Amino acid sequence: MIFSTQVSSMGVSLIPWTCRDRWLAFWLSLIMPGAGQLRAGRWSCLTYFVAVAATVTTLPRPASGVVILGLGLVSAEQARRFVEASRWRGLAKSAEVRSRVVDRSGRGRRVSFRIELEVNRSIAEVWDLVADFAEFVTIDPFHSRVILLGPELRPGVEMAMEHRAFGLRFLRFGRLLTWREGRGYSFSDLSGKIEGPGFFPHIFDFSIEPASNGRQGSSRLIVSIRGKWTTRGLPRWVGLCWFRLVCQEHARLLKGALERKVIRDVP
């Protein structure tokens, strides 16, 4: 297993290969529709620039502001997706991937979601991608970097995870709980709050299994997210709706990586 490592005052920083920051592109386009597309090197930026110019010159101020805000939201989301897609740009080896998100939360404060991806790649091929811990755990709506607080990646090692959301950056902490060579691993993701449980303490578990249809050369990647709803100021159903959206976005990112990522040949 090969990681890009950087020694820091906190430990070893596992830095995946990344392209332009997706949230920077998001905010650029939100402020000025098309700016994020320009940063991502997409010609569609011209469409937004023309649309903004036409809106400003033809509509009165209150109406033009609403239209530009709508253009900004659409442009920001598109720019973010362009930046994410460029992570695998030009890698044409494809694989058919089907995904779904299952809510298994039940009652009480328990929150449990499961992402299932059927992949027409072998278990060994999928593991080759999943085993690159620094790269794989950042194929996520919020994770951007992992900082090991110990000498090596093995069960029990503590780590800090840099999160980015809507232009903000913050750290959460956890530890590697299990490492099942060739099959998967699990780790915790906890708030940095010293007292109390903090916001949504949870555990990720990545597991690779034989395909549900039994097809040779195919496999199934299962991502389980289990935690507790600890925010008393918001009803639990609001959290479940939010986590479902996040899991759907996570499934989309994983699907894109598994479809387009070049995986080295496994004997």
C-alpha positions as CSV (number, residue, x, y, z in Angstrom):
1,M,0.0,0.0,0.0
2,I,1.5,3.4,-1.0
3,F,0.5,6.7,0.6
4,S,1.6,10.2,0.0
5,T,2.9,11.2,3.4
6,Q,3.9,14.5,5.0
7,V,5.3,14.9,8.4
8,S,3.5,17.5,10.5
9,S,3.5,18.6,14.1
10,M,0.4,16.5,14.7
11,G,1.6,13.3,13.0
12,V,1.6,12.0,9.5
13,S,-0.6,13.7,7.0
14,L,-2.1,11.4,4.4
15,I,-2.7,13.7,1.4
16,P,-4.6,12.2,-1.5
17,W,-4.1,13.4,-5.0
18,T,-6.5,16.2,-5.5
19,C,-7.3,18.7,-8.2
20,R,-8.8,22.2,-7.7
21,D,-10.8,22.6,-4.5
22,R,-14.5,21.9,-5.2
23,W,-15.7,24.2,-2.6
24,L,-13.7,27.1,-3.9
25,A,-15.3,26.5,-7.3
26,F,-18.7,26.3,-5.6
27,W,-18.3,29.7,-3.8
28,L,-16.8,31.4,-6.9
29,S,-19.9,30.5,-9.0
30,L,-22.3,31.3,-6.1
31,I,-20.8,34.8,-6.0
32,M,-20.4,35.2,-9.8
33,P,-22.2,32.6,-11.9
34,G,-19.7,31.0,-14.3
35,A,-16.6,31.8,-12.3
36,G,-16.3,28.3,-10.9
37,Q,-16.6,26.8,-14.4
38,L,-13.9,29.2,-15.6
39,R,-11.6,28.0,-12.8
40,A,-12.4,24.4,-13.7
41,G,-11.5,25.1,-17.4
42,R,-15.0,24.6,-18.8
43,W,-16.4,26.6,-21.7
44,S,-19.8,26.6,-20.1
45,C,-18.7,29.6,-18.1
46,L,-19.5,31.8,-21.1
47,T,-23.1,30.7,-21.0
48,Y,-23.4,32.0,-17.4
49,F,-21.6,35.2,-18.2
50,V,-23.9,35.9,-21.1
51,A,-27.0,35.0,-19.0
52,V,-25.9,37.4,-16.2
53,A,-25.2,40.2,-18.6
54,A,-28.6,39.7,-20.3
55,T,-30.4,39.6,-17.0
56,V,-28.8,42.8,-15.7
57,T,-29.6,44.7,-18.9
58,T,-33.2,43.5,-19.5
59,L,-34.8,43.0,-16.0
60,P,-35.4,45.5,-13.2
61,R,-33.3,45.2,-10.1
62,P,-35.4,43.1,-7.8
63,A,-36.2,40.6,-10.5
64,S,-32.7,40.5,-11.9
65,G,-31.3,39.8,-8.4
66,V,-33.6,36.8,-8.0
67,V,-32.7,35.4,-11.4
68,I,-28.9,35.9,-10.7
69,L,-29.3,34.1,-7.4
70,G,-30.9,31.2,-9.1
71,L,-28.2,31.1,-11.8
72,G,-25.6,31.2,-9.0
73,L,-27.0,28.2,-7.2
74,V,-27.2,26.2,-10.4
75,S,-23.7,27.3,-11.5
76,A,-22.2,26.6,-8.1
77,E,-23.5,23.0,-8.0
78,Q,-22.4,22.4,-11.5
79,A,-18.9,23.8,-10.9
80,R,-18.5,21.6,-7.8
81,R,-19.4,18.5,-9.8
82,F,-17.0,19.6,-12.7
83,V,-14.1,19.8,-10.2
84,E,-15.0,16.4,-8.6
85,A,-15.3,14.8,-12.1
86,S,-11.9,16.2,-13.1
87,R,-10.3,14.1,-10.4
88,W,-10.7,11.2,-12.8
89,R,-10.6,13.1,-16.1
90,G,-9.2,11.2,-19.0
91,L,-9.3,7.8,-17.2
92,A,-11.5,6.0,-19.7
93,K,-11.5,2.4,-18.3
94,S,-15.1,1.9,-17.3
95,A,-17.1,-0.4,-15.1
96,E,-20.9,-0.6,-14.7
97,V,-21.9,0.4,-11.2
98,R,-25.4,0.4,-9.7
99,S,-25.9,2.1,-6.3
100,R,-28.7,2.6,-3.8
101,V,-29.0,4.1,-0.3
102,V,-30.9,2.2,2.4
103,D,-32.2,3.8,5.6
104,R,-31.8,1.3,8.5
105,S,-32.2,3.8,11.3
106,G,-35.3,2.4,13.1
107,R,-36.5,4.3,16.2
108,G,-34.8,6.3,19.0
109,R,-31.7,8.3,18.4
110,R,-30.0,5.7,16.2
111,V,-29.0,6.7,12.7
112,S,-28.0,4.0,10.3
113,F,-27.6,4.2,6.6
114,R,-26.2,1.8,4.1
115,I,-24.8,2.5,0.6
116,E,-24.7,-0.5,-1.7
117,L,-22.8,-0.5,-5.0
118,E,-22.9,-3.4,-7.4
119,V,-19.7,-3.3,-9.5
120,N,-18.7,-5.5,-12.4
121,R,-15.1,-5.6,-11.1
122,S,-13.6,-8.4,-9.1
123,I,-13.2,-8.1,-5.3
124,A,-9.4,-7.9,-5.8
125,E,-9.8,-4.9,-8.2
126,V,-12.2,-3.0,-5.9
127,W,-9.9,-3.7,-2.9
128,D,-7.0,-2.2,-4.9
129,L,-9.0,1.1,-4.9
130,V,-10.4,0.8,-1.4
131,A,-7.0,-0.1,0.2
132,D,-5.6,3.3,-0.8
133,F,-6.9,4.7,2.5
134,A,-5.8,8.3,2.0
135,E,-7.4,8.5,-1.5
136,F,-10.5,6.4,-0.9
137,V,-11.9,8.0,2.3
138,T,-11.7,11.4,0.7
139,I,-14.2,10.2,-2.0
140,D,-16.7,11.7,0.2
141,P,-18.9,14.9,0.3
142,F,-16.9,16.4,3.2
143,H,-13.6,14.5,3.9
144,S,-10.6,16.3,2.4
145,R,-7.6,15.0,4.3
146,V,-6.5,12.4,6.9
147,I,-3.9,13.1,9.5
148,L,-2.5,10.0,11.3
149,L,-1.7,10.7,15.0
150,G,0.7,7.7,15.1
151,P,3.6,6.1,13.2
152,E,1.6,3.8,10.9
153,L,-1.9,2.9,9.6
154,R,-3.1,0.0,11.7
155,P,-6.1,-0.7,14.0
156,G,-6.1,1.5,17.0
157,V,-4.2,4.4,15.5
158,E,-5.9,7.8,16.2
159,M,-6.4,10.2,13.4
160,A,-7.7,13.7,12.6
161,M,-9.9,14.2,9.5
162,E,-10.1,17.5,7.8
163,H,-13.6,18.3,6.7
164,R,-14.7,20.9,4.2
165,A,-18.2,22.1,3.8
166,F,-19.6,25.2,2.0
167,G,-16.2,26.9,2.1
168,L,-15.5,26.1,5.8
169,R,-12.8,23.9,7.1
170,F,-12.7,22.0,10.4
171,L,-11.3,18.9,12.1
172,R,-13.0,15.8,13.5
173,F,-11.2,13.0,15.2
174,G,-11.4,9.2,15.3
175,R,-9.4,6.0,15.1
176,L,-9.0,3.1,12.7
177,L,-11.1,0.3,14.3
178,T,-10.5,-2.6,12.0
179,W,-8.5,-3.5,8.9
180,R,-9.7,-6.7,7.1
181,E,-7.0,-7.2,4.4
182,G,-8.7,-7.7,1.0
183,R,-12.2,-7.1,2.4
184,G,-12.5,-3.7,4.1
185,Y,-12.0,-1.6,7.2
186,S,-13.8,0.6,9.7
187,F,-13.1,3.9,11.5
188,S,-14.8,6.3,13.8
189,D,-15.6,10.0,13.0
190,L,-16.2,12.1,16.1
191,S,-16.6,15.7,17.0
192,G,-13.6,17.6,18.3
193,K,-15.8,18.8,21.3
194,I,-14.1,17.9,24.6
195,E,-17.2,17.5,26.7
196,G,-20.3,15.6,25.6
197,P,-20.8,13.5,22.4
198,G,-20.6,16.5,20.0
199,F,-22.4,16.5,16.7
200,F,-23.3,13.1,15.2
201,P,-20.6,10.7,16.4
202,H,-20.6,7.9,13.9
203,I,-18.6,4.9,12.4
204,F,-17.9,4.2,8.8
205,D,-17.5,0.6,7.7
206,F,-16.4,-0.3,4.2
207,S,-16.9,-3.9,3.1
208,I,-16.4,-5.8,-0.2
209,E,-18.5,-8.9,-0.8
210,P,-19.3,-11.2,-3.7
211,A,-21.9,-9.7,-6.0
212,S,-25.4,-10.3,-4.9
213,N,-26.3,-11.9,-8.3
214,G,-23.3,-14.3,-8.0
215,R,-21.8,-13.2,-11.2
216,Q,-18.1,-14.1,-11.6
217,G,-15.7,-11.1,-11.8
218,S,-18.2,-8.8,-10.0
219,S,-18.5,-7.6,-6.5
220,R,-20.5,-5.5,-4.1
221,L,-19.1,-2.6,-2.1
222,I,-21.1,-1.8,1.1
223,V,-20.6,1.4,3.0
224,S,-22.3,1.4,6.5
225,I,-22.7,4.6,8.4
226,R,-23.9,4.1,12.0
227,G,-24.2,6.8,14.6
228,K,-26.4,8.7,17.1
229,W,-28.5,11.9,16.6
230,T,-27.2,14.1,19.4
231,T,-28.5,17.6,18.3
232,R,-31.5,18.3,20.6
233,G,-32.3,21.6,18.9
234,L,-33.4,19.9,15.7
235,P,-35.9,17.1,15.3
236,R,-34.4,13.7,14.3
237,W,-36.4,13.5,11.1
238,V,-34.6,16.7,9.8
239,G,-31.3,14.9,10.5
240,L,-32.4,11.8,8.7
241,C,-33.4,13.8,5.6
242,W,-30.0,15.5,5.6
243,F,-28.1,12.3,6.1
244,R,-30.0,10.6,3.3
245,L,-29.0,13.5,0.9
246,V,-25.4,13.2,2.1
247,C,-25.4,9.4,1.5
248,Q,-26.9,9.9,-1.9
249,E,-24.1,12.3,-2.8
250,H,-21.5,9.9,-1.3
251,A,-22.9,7.1,-3.4
252,R,-22.7,9.4,-6.5
253,L,-19.0,10.1,-5.8
254,L,-18.2,6.5,-5.2
255,K,-20.0,5.4,-8.3
256,G,-18.0,7.9,-10.4
257,A,-14.7,6.7,-8.9
258,L,-15.5,3.0,-9.5
259,E,-16.7,3.7,-13.1
260,R,-13.8,5.8,-14.2
261,K,-10.9,5.1,-11.9
262,V,-8.1,3.2,-13.6
263,I,-7.3,0.2,-11.3
264,R,-4.0,-1.5,-11.9
265,D,-4.1,-5.1,-13.2
266,V,-4.4,-7.6,-10.4
267,P,-2.9,-11.1,-11.1
